[in-house]
Amino acid sequence: MKKITIIDGQGGRMGKAIIEQLKKEFPEQELLAIGTNGIATAAMLKAGADGGATGENPVIVAARDSDIIIGPIGIVIADSLFGEVTPAMAAAVGSSRAFQILMPVSRCNHYVAGCGNLSMNEIIDVVIRKVKELL
């Protein structure tokens, strides 16, 4: 079984939705939720994550041994998510050996050219299909 880590910040809505869908599709798969703040972590745990932690060090530790990391594209950009992603977090995720599924969210002054204007539900569907392919 692969180690899947979901990283989110702000209110954790995106991470919560990802965890709900992954648990529906892969009920036996263990999912680790890492929030950049306690509210995000709590939302993802409520959605069914098997474990969770909050802050910089949990992101760094999870990036070392995860097989798949899922989150908004800001998790690899220092100071993104309104400053919730520290440079150390971004470096840890960016240099992780994990397969990274980064969601093209156009908040916080980042725009990914060529990604189109997908709704959050459409982005989540793409993420779930990719995880299915990887598992």
C-alpha positions as CSV (number, residue, x, y, z in Angstrom):
1,M,0.0,0.0,0.0
2,K,1.3,3.4,-0.9
3,K,1.6,6.3,1.6
4,I,-0.6,9.1,0.4
5,T,-0.3,12.5,2.1
6,I,-2.8,15.3,1.5
7,I,-1.5,18.8,2.4
8,D,-3.8,21.8,2.6
9,G,-4.1,25.2,4.3
10,Q,-6.7,28.0,4.9
11,G,-9.9,26.2,5.8
12,G,-8.9,22.8,4.4
13,R,-11.9,22.6,2.0
14,M,-9.9,21.3,-0.9
15,G,-8.1,18.7,1.2
16,K,-11.4,17.7,2.8
17,A,-13.0,17.1,-0.6
18,I,-10.0,15.1,-1.8
19,I,-10.1,12.9,1.3
20,E,-13.8,12.3,1.0
21,Q,-13.4,11.2,-2.7
22,L,-10.4,9.1,-2.1
23,K,-12.0,7.3,0.9
24,K,-15.1,6.6,-1.3
25,E,-13.0,5.2,-4.1
26,F,-10.3,3.5,-2.0
27,P,-11.8,2.8,1.5
28,E,-8.8,0.7,2.7
29,Q,-6.2,3.2,1.6
30,E,-4.5,5.0,4.5
31,L,-4.5,8.8,4.1
32,L,-2.4,11.3,6.1
33,A,-3.7,14.8,6.4
34,I,-1.2,17.6,7.0
35,G,-2.6,21.1,7.5
36,T,-0.7,24.3,7.4
37,N,-3.0,25.3,10.2
38,G,-5.2,23.6,12.8
39,I,-8.5,24.4,11.0
40,A,-7.3,22.7,7.8
41,T,-6.1,19.6,9.7
42,A,-9.4,19.3,11.6
43,A,-11.4,19.6,8.4
44,M,-9.4,16.8,6.7
45,L,-9.6,14.6,9.8
46,K,-13.3,15.1,9.9
47,A,-13.5,14.0,6.2
48,G,-12.0,10.6,7.2
49,A,-8.2,11.0,7.1
50,D,-6.5,8.2,9.1
51,G,-4.1,10.5,10.8
52,G,-3.1,14.1,10.8
53,A,-0.7,16.8,12.0
54,T,-0.2,20.5,11.6
55,G,2.6,22.7,10.7
56,E,6.0,22.9,9.1
57,N,7.8,19.9,10.7
58,P,5.0,17.4,9.8
59,V,5.1,18.6,6.2
60,I,8.9,18.1,6.1
61,V,8.7,14.7,7.7
62,A,5.8,13.5,5.5
63,A,7.6,14.7,2.4
64,R,10.5,12.4,3.2
65,D,8.6,9.1,3.0
66,S,5.3,9.7,1.1
67,D,4.7,7.9,-2.1
68,I,2.1,10.4,-3.3
69,I,1.6,14.0,-2.1
70,I,-1.6,15.8,-3.1
71,G,-2.3,19.5,-2.6
72,P,-2.7,22.9,-4.1
73,I,0.1,24.1,-6.3
74,G,1.1,26.6,-3.6
75,I,2.6,23.8,-1.4
76,V,5.7,24.1,-3.6
77,I,5.8,27.9,-3.5
78,A,7.3,29.6,-0.5
79,D,5.1,32.1,1.2
80,S,2.0,31.0,-0.7
81,L,-1.5,30.4,0.8
82,F,-1.2,33.9,2.3
83,G,2.1,33.0,4.0
84,E,1.1,29.7,5.4
85,V,3.6,27.8,3.3
86,T,7.1,28.4,4.7
87,P,10.2,28.2,2.5
88,A,11.2,25.0,4.3
89,M,7.8,23.4,3.6
90,A,8.0,24.4,-0.1
91,A,11.5,23.0,-0.4
92,A,10.6,19.8,1.3
93,V,7.6,19.1,-0.9
94,G,9.4,20.3,-4.0
95,S,12.4,18.0,-3.5
96,S,10.4,15.0,-2.2
97,R,10.8,11.7,-4.2
98,A,7.0,11.4,-3.9
99,F,4.8,11.7,-7.0
100,Q,3.2,15.1,-6.6
101,I,-0.3,15.8,-7.7
102,L,-0.6,19.6,-7.6
103,M,-3.9,21.2,-8.0
104,P,-3.9,24.4,-10.2
105,V,-5.7,26.8,-7.9
106,S,-5.5,30.4,-9.0
107,R,-5.6,31.9,-5.5
108,C,-2.7,33.7,-3.9
109,N,-1.4,35.3,-7.1
110,H,-0.5,32.1,-8.9
111,Y,-1.7,31.2,-12.3
112,V,-0.8,28.0,-14.1
113,A,-1.0,28.6,-17.9
114,G,-2.6,26.0,-20.0
115,C,-4.7,24.4,-17.2
116,G,-8.0,25.9,-18.2
117,N,-10.7,27.1,-16.0
118,L,-11.8,23.9,-14.3
119,S,-14.2,23.9,-11.3
120,M,-12.9,22.5,-8.0
121,N,-15.0,19.3,-8.6
122,E,-13.5,18.9,-12.0
123,I,-10.0,19.3,-10.6
124,I,-10.8,16.7,-7.9
125,D,-12.0,14.3,-10.5
126,V,-8.7,14.6,-12.3
127,V,-6.8,14.0,-9.0
128,I,-8.8,10.9,-8.2
129,R,-8.2,9.4,-11.7
130,K,-4.5,10.0,-11.4
131,V,-4.4,8.3,-7.9
132,K,-6.3,5.4,-9.4
133,E,-3.7,5.1,-12.1
134,L,-0.8,5.2,-9.6
135,L,-2.4,2.7,-7.2
